[in-house]
Amino acid sequence: MRLIAFIADDGKPALGVRIHDEVVDITALGLPSTLDELLCRGESGMRAAVEASAAATVRRPLAGLRLLPPVQNPSKAFAIGLNYADHAKESKFEPPSHPVIFQRFPSSWVAHGEAIVRPKVSTQFDYEAEFVAVIGKGGRYISKDKALEHVAGYSLFNDGSIRDFQFRSGQWLWGKNFDRSGSFGPEFVTADELPSGATGLRLQCRLNGEVMQDANTRDMIFDVATLVAACSEGMALVPGDIIITGTPSGVGLARKPPIWMKAGDLCEIELEGVGVLSNRVVDET
């Protein structure tokens, strides 16, 4: 199942099931208006969404909908650094022996189709192709062998980074959380639609049509199950939490000369079986 968060005709958030190029508005059928709330209903919520979309006789075109990020207000958004060995090498770091975890805040990302913003205080605006694991079942001290049972599905993320601010100190959070510098979407794909742990899938970043990053999720140092288990050691996970799983090599920072995103650029993140996350770049005004 593929779920789309969007703005309904009344201006309020709504949730829909995408079927090819059409959407069934399940909020209009009495189900929650956000994926966050639907995930909190557990398996019964997902079954209700499947049943409602199958029985619906009215659909609306996907084209023209204003999308929202798949999860509206995650209580925690874990971001993972240096999770591909080739990216660690190009960044001049040793491959980590434990997941490198930092935080991104919802104010730092926009939806598919919206502009990402290069801040006026920096020109070092970098792209990072990543995919997101969305938690559907909460828990603490989750074992690796049970971890994928806690993942409801997946989406895409552009971990847009302001590099000069990122490396002003040993903490990366500042350069990773400028307002509207990243993006999340376009849709949420349930785990049963993809290989276990979303492994073996091609991940790309294209800037103005040119391939900048081209990798496979099987090359992650820490797979999804390991990340879920690690994050749950420190705090209880709850439905709607997200894990942004890391980027492969090819980032603009590591190129000679460096390549930075600028106003007018089109950045596309694609994961096999999930879709394409597309955003234009604008300068902060």
N, C-alpha and C positions, 0 to 999 in steps of 0.2 A: 504494500500500500504506500502511496505517495501523498503526503499531506502538505498543503499550501496555506500559509497564513497571509491574509490580505485585508485590505480596507473595503468594507461592504458599502453599498449604496447610501446607507445612513451615516457613513463616516466613522463607524465603529469597527473594531477588529472582528474578524471572522475567520473560521477555519474551514478548509475545503479539502476534499479528496480529488486529486487530479486523475483523470482518466483520459489518456492521450492528450488532445488539445482542448479538453473541456474540464470543468470543475463542478463537483457537487458541493453546494454550500451546506455542510452538515450543521453549522450553527443555526441556520434557518430551520433545520429539522429538529431543533431542541437540544443539540449537543453543545459542549463548551465552545467559547469563542477563541480560546487559545490552546495550543498544544500543551502548555504548562499544566493547565487544568485537566486536560484529557489524560495526560500521563499520570496525574495523581489518582485517577480512577482505576489504574492498573489494567490488568488484562480485560476486565469487563468493559472499560472505556474503549479499548482498541476494537473489541468485538462489536460494540455498538456502532463504531464508525464504519466498519466493514459492512455491517448489515444495513445501515442507513444509506450508504452510497450505492449498494446493490439494489435496493428497493426504490431509489429515487427515480422519478420520471422527468425531472427538470434539471437541466445542467446549464451552466453559463460558460461562455468562451474564456479560455485562459488569457488570450491576447487582450491587452488593455487593462488588466487588473494591476492595481498598485500593491506590490507585495510587501510583506513585513518579514523581519528575520524569523526563522522557524520557531525559536523559543523566545518569548517576550522578556522574561525576567528571571533568568537562572539565578538560584541562590549562590552558586559557585560556577565560575568559568575558569577551569584550569587550562593553562597553555604550557606546552612542552617544548623545551629548547633542545637543539642538538640531537634530534632523534633519528638522524640518518648519518652514517659514518662519513659519507662523502661531504656532507654539509659541515660536519664538525671539522673535517680536514681543511676545507676551503676557508673556514672561519678561524683557523689556527688554534683549535682546541683539541685536546685529547678526547676520544669518544668517552662519554660518561659511563660510570659503573652503576649509577642510579639515575632514575629520571630527573631531569632538570625541570622544575615546576615553578611557574610564575602565574600571575593573575591578569586577566583582561576584564574590563568593566563594560557593561552594555552601552555606555555612552561612547565607546570607542569604535563601534561598528554600525554599519547601515545594511539595508537589505539589497538584494539583487536588483539591479537597474537604477539604483540611486548613486549619486556621485560620492566618491571618496575624496577626502580633502587633504591637500598638501598644505601644512601650516606655514604661515608667513615667516616664522622664525628659523626655517630650515629648508634646504634644497635636497637633503639626503633622504628622500621618500622611497622606500624599498618595498617590493612585493614579496610575498611568501605564500606559496600554494600549500594548503593543508586540508585535511578532512577532519570532521568533528564526530565524536561518539557522544550520543545523547543518552543519559541515564534514565531508565524507565522504572527501575526498582531500587529502592534505597538500601543502605546497609553500611555497616562499619566492619573493618577487618575482613574484607571480602577475600576469599582465597582465589588464587589465579585460576584454578580449575572450575570455579563457579562464576567467575567474573563476567563472562559474556551473557549469562542469564540476566544480568543487571542492565544490559545495553538494549535500549528499545529500538535504536536506529541511528542513522548517519546523515550528515549534511556536509557542506563545503565551507571553507573559510579562507579569506585572504588576510593574513596576519601582517597587515601593513605596518611598517616599522620606520620610525624616525631615528636613523642610525646614530647621528652625532649625539643625540640626547640619550639613546640607549646605552652608549658606552661612556657616559660621563662619570659613571661609578660602577661598582660591581653588581649593582641591582639593575635589572633590565626594565623594570616596570614602567619607568617614566617614558622611555621611548616607544613603548608598546601600547600606550593608552591615550594618545592624543585624540581629541574628539573627532569622530567620523573618519578615522584613518584606516579602518579595516572593514571587511564586509562578511556577511553570513547568509547562506541560502544556496539556491533559491527555494529548495523544498527539503522536507524530512522524508527519508526513505527508510521504511521499517527493515529491521535486521534480516528478516526472512527473505528479502529481495536480493541479498548480496551473499557472497561467500562468508563463511564464519570469520568474524573479526575483521571483515572488509579487507582480507589479505589477498594478495595477488592481483591487485587492480592498478591500472596505469593512472598516474597523477601528473598533470601538466599545468604549467603557467605559460600563457601567451601574452605578450605585450605588443599591441598594435599588429597582431597576427603572427608575430615571430615567436617561436618556441624558446622560452628562457629556462624552463625547468621541465625535465622529462624523467620520471622515475617510476618505481613500482612499490606499492605498499608492503610487499614482502621484504623490502630492504630496510624497514624500520628496525632500529636497535631494540626498542621496547614495543612489543605488539600491544594491541588494544587491551587484552586481558591483563597484561602486566601493568599497564597504566591505571586501569580501574582498581586493581588490587593495591597499587602503591598510593594512589590518591586517597583511598578509603582507610589507610593506616592512620592518617593524620586527623581526619574528620569524617563524620557520617555523611555519606552521599544521599541525596534525595532526588525524587523524580524531577527532571528538568535541568539538573546539573549537566554541564557540558565539559568535554575534554577535547581541546584543540591539539591535535596529535603530533605536530612538528612538520618541518619543511625539509625537502631534499636540497641537493646542491643546485647552483645556478643563480643564486640571488645576485642582485645588482651590486651589492657591496663587494663581492669577491671578484668581480670582473675588472679587467684592466683595459681601458679605464673603467671606473664604476659606471653603472647605468642606473639612473634614478628616474622614477616616475615624475611626469610633469603634466601641467594642465593640457587637456585635450587627448591624452593617452587613453587607450582602452585596455583594461587588464581583465583577462579571462582565466579562471581556474576551472579545470575539468578533471573529474574523477570518473573512470569507467564505471558504468552502471548507475551513476548518481546524477550526472548532469553537468551543466556549465553555470558558474557564477560569474556574472559580467558586470563591470563597473567602469564608468568614465572617471577621469581625474580632473578635479578643479582646484584652483588656488583659493586659499582662504581670503576672504574679503573683509 
